[in-house]
């Protein structure tokens, strides 16, 4: 792959020409007269949309996806539950040992 300035300008010009043609076809108000309808069919976009729709049809559970699911779903729930339990136990211990006065508790944990 060449990175010469000429090659870069050539690729940029080619990309600009393709973009200009695409915009010209998409914004053509007379497309409905040709029987094509108002939408421009782009095979790459169609493949992408089809891939997104059928993503779970081709999903294969592996150890990696299982661990990712565990880390993304179960770990935060269990971690948050443990955090709440430790905070509650610490608060209850302070109340039982008299470190927090009854008037200052304000029903922090019911």
N, C-alpha and C positions, 0 to 999 in steps of 0.2 A: 504494500500500500504506500503510494508515494505521498509525501507531504510537501511537495513543492508548491510555491505560491500559485503557479499556473493551474495545477490540479485542484487546489482549493477553490480558486475562482471558478473553474469549470464546473465543479460539483455544486457550488452555490448558485451558479446560473441555471444549471439543470433543475435543481430543487425549486428555484423561483419560477421557472417555466411550468413545471408540473403543478405547483401550487396555484399559479395563475389560471391554468386550464381547469383545475378542479373547481375553483371559485366561479369561473365562467360557466361551467356546466351546472353547478348547484344553483346559481342565482338566475338561470335562464328562465324567464317567465313563459316562454313558448314551448317548454318541454311537454306540457300536457297535450299539445297538438300532434306530437310524434307518437303518441300512444305509450310512451315510457312511464308516464305518471310524473309526479312532482319530486320524487326522491331519486337520488343518484346511488346506484348500487356499487358499493365498494367491497370487494371480496375479503380484504384484510379485516375490515370492521365486522363483516358478517361472521368470519371465523372467530373473531374475538368474542362477539355476542354469543355465538353458539357454544364456545368453550365455557363462558360464564354460566350459561343456562344448564349445561350438562356436567358441571363440575363434580357434583356429588354422585353422579352415575358412574364415574370412573375413579372415585376415591378408593384407595387401598390402605387400610389401617396398617401402620407399621409401628415399631417400637418408638421411633422418633415422634410420629404424630400423636401416639398415646401419651408420651411424656410431655409434649407441648400442651395437649389438652389438660392433662393433670396440673401442669404448672400454671396454665392460664385460668382454670376454673376452680379446682379444688384447693390449691395452695392458698390463694388469697382469702377464700372463705374460712378455711381452717385457721390461717394466721390471724385474721380479724377476730375470730371467735376466741382464740387463745389470748389475744391482746385484751379483749373485754373481760375475760375471766381473771387475768392477772391484775388488771386495774380494780375490778370489783373486790377481789380477795385482799388486795392491799388496802383499799378503802375500809373494808369491813374489819381488818386487823387493827387499823388505826382507831376506828370507832370503839372496838372492844377493849383496847388498851388505854383508852382515854386521851389519845393524842388530839382528837377532834372533839370539841364540845358539842353537846346535843343541839344547842341553838345554832351552831355553825354548819350543821350537816345539810340542811335545806333539801332533804330527800334526793340526794344526788343519784343514788341507785335505789330503786324501789324494791 
